[in-house]
Amino acid sequence: MRSLRTYAVAALAVSALATGCSAADVHPGQAAVVEGHDISMSTADDFADEFCSLNEPSLKQGDLAFPMVTLRALSLNILIQDELLHRYADERGWTPPASYRQAIAGLDDEATQANVPASDVEAFKKVRTAQEYAAWVYVRAGREVLIQEGKPLDDQQAYDRGRLILREWMEKQDVTVDPRFGTIDEKGDVVAPDGGLSVAVSDLARKGATLPPLNSRDTAYADALPPSQVCG
């Protein structure tokens, strides 16, 4: 199974999202509001649980563990970015190509080949669908710029250019996030939330102002948390 970092960060990380000062007060019951579209707390929490379950086998295999606050931030980030990318494409009248539809149609086979447990297949397909959609939008946006500049249409260059274009566009969108969720920095790592979590947390978790980076193998912080607050 692919690593958590591959799923959550390589194609999906968003930096510097525009957030409200106190989204929880402005939009009660919502984990985030993206240009008027609500992402409910229950939707975000359910997906965080699914995301943990999906990645837990690979985390355990690598003797790793992450605080659930990290998983909650990453999973909400996926939902926010997916909404923004769909809006970007819809505003331009873009329709996903046959290659995208074929990739999505093959996700059940991909899940089987990756030995994804039946209970995690839907979460796997949700993440992979968002990843495939992001990759298509990035390449499409980047290719348009390369054409305008008269440069060769290299898909990797188009992808890289597209990510930069979308990042700048996303920073200008109206996105508010409940302060109980962490945020994603420019490195793709999780920054601890400003306030408490929506579930009970220990004193240690409240004091965790700095979360370990995703590429860290230091699990001391996660190991000190109650099992309900850890994935891995």
Order of alpha helices (4+ residues) and beta strands (2+ residues): alpha-beta-beta-alpha-beta-alpha-alpha-alpha-alpha-alpha-beta-beta-beta-alpha-alpha-beta
